[in-house]
């Protein structure tokens, strides 16, 4: 499914690669059978490259964040998993003393982002403090917020 050349290329780009891993170790419900490979890109560039290579080579894949609310078969699965676990950086800046621009990578915990912003005096994301998922999952599932100070 993934050639040795591709494995070496992904590893050199900054991906941890695990073979024949059970997804149960990566889901909140602790269920999920083995996948041929699970990739853990350590940088955004590594993620983009891994995604590009999987698409280019027609390798079936699924993207997971923190694995919350995933119901996964315990049978062997025939796709590669691309994890956003290490994509958890964020920064924010004020514009015109009113607007807040927040940039958070998809693997960042929603509750951690909510906590960090509230510590700095911002509000509007409090609802996310109890959501056990990532920013990417929140975007995919259409969670929304406006920041008010």
C-alpha positions in Angstrom: 0.0 0.0 0.0 2.8 2.4 0.9 6.1 1.8 -0.9 9.4 1.9 0.9 10.4 4.9 -1.1 7.2 6.8 0.1 7.8 5.7 3.7 11.4 7.1 3.5 10.2 10.3 1.9 7.4 10.9 4.5 9.8 10.1 7.4 12.4 12.5 6.0 9.6 15.2 5.7 8.8 14.8 9.4 6.2 12.1 9.7 6.2 9.4 12.4 5.0 6.2 10.7 3.4 3.3 12.6 2.5 0.1 10.8 -0.4 -2.3 11.7 -1.6 -0.1 14.6 -5.0 -0.6 16.2 -7.2 2.5 16.0 -8.5 1.6 19.4 -5.4 3.3 20.9 -6.4 6.5 19.1 -10.2 6.8 19.8 -12.0 8.0 22.9 -14.3 4.9 22.8 -11.3 2.6 22.6 -12.5 0.7 19.7 -11.0 0.2 16.2 -9.2 -2.5 14.4 -5.8 -2.4 12.8 -4.8 -0.1 9.9 -1.9 -0.7 7.5 -0.3 2.6 8.5 -0.9 5.6 10.7 1.0 8.7 9.9 1.8 11.5 12.4 3.1 14.6 10.6 5.0 16.8 13.0 4.6 20.0 11.0 2.0 21.5 8.7 4.3 21.1 5.7 4.7 17.4 6.5 0.9 17.1 6.8 0.4 18.8 3.4 3.0 16.6 1.8 1.7 13.4 3.3 -1.9 14.3 2.2 -0.6 15.2 -1.3 1.3 11.9 -1.7 -1.7 9.8 -0.6 -4.0 11.6 -3.0 -1.5 11.5 -5.8 -1.0 7.7 -5.4 -4.7 7.0 -4.9 -4.1 5.5 -1.5 -7.3 5.4 0.6 -7.0 7.4 3.8 -8.9 9.0 6.7 -7.9 12.0 8.8 -8.3 11.9 12.5 -7.7 14.4 15.2 -8.1 13.4 18.9 -10.4 10.5 17.9 -13.4 11.7 19.9 -16.8 10.5 18.9 -15.4 8.0 16.3 -17.1 4.6 16.0 -14.6 2.4 14.2 -14.9 -1.2 13.2 -12.7 -3.7 15.1 -12.1 -5.5 11.8 -8.9 -4.9 9.9 -9.3 -1.6 8.0 -8.0 -1.0 4.4 -7.0 2.6 4.6 -4.1 4.8 5.9 -4.8 7.1 8.8 -3.4 10.6 8.8 -3.4 12.0 12.3 -3.3 15.7 13.3 -2.1 14.9 16.8 1.1 16.9 16.6 -0.5 19.9 14.7 -1.4 21.8 17.9 0.3 25.2 17.6 -1.6 28.5 17.9 -1.1 32.2 17.9 -3.4 35.2 18.1 -3.1 38.9 17.7 -5.3 41.9 18.2 -6.1 44.2 15.3 -7.3 47.8 16.0 -7.7 47.0 19.7 -11.0 45.3 18.9 -10.6 42.4 16.5 -8.9 39.2 17.5 -7.3 37.0 14.9 -6.7 33.4 16.1 -4.7 30.9 14.1 -4.9 27.4 15.5 -3.7 24.2 13.8 -6.3 21.5 13.3 -4.9 19.2 16.0 -5.1 21.8 18.8 -7.6 20.8 21.5 -10.7 23.0 21.5 -10.8 23.1 25.3 -7.1 24.1 25.5 -7.7 26.9 22.9 -10.8 28.0 24.9 -8.7 28.1 28.1 -5.8 29.9 26.6 -8.0 32.6 25.2 -10.0 33.1 28.4 -6.8 33.4 30.4 -5.9 36.4 28.2 -9.3 38.0 28.8 -11.2 37.0 25.7 -14.7 35.4 25.7 -16.9 33.8 23.1 -15.3 30.3 23.0 -16.3 29.2 26.5 -18.7 26.7 25.2 -15.7 24.7 23.8 -14.1 24.2 27.2 -16.0 20.9 27.5 -15.7 19.6 24.0 -13.3 16.8 23.9 -12.2 17.3 20.4 -9.8 19.3 18.2 -10.1 22.5 16.2 -10.2 20.5 13.0 -13.0 18.4 14.3 -14.8 21.5 15.4 -14.5 23.1 12.0 -15.6 19.8 10.3 -18.6 19.5 12.6 -19.4 23.2 12.2 -18.8 24.5 15.7 -18.8 28.3 15.7 -17.9 31.2 18.0 -17.2 34.9 18.0 -14.6 36.4 20.3 -15.6 39.3 22.5 -13.4 41.1 24.9 
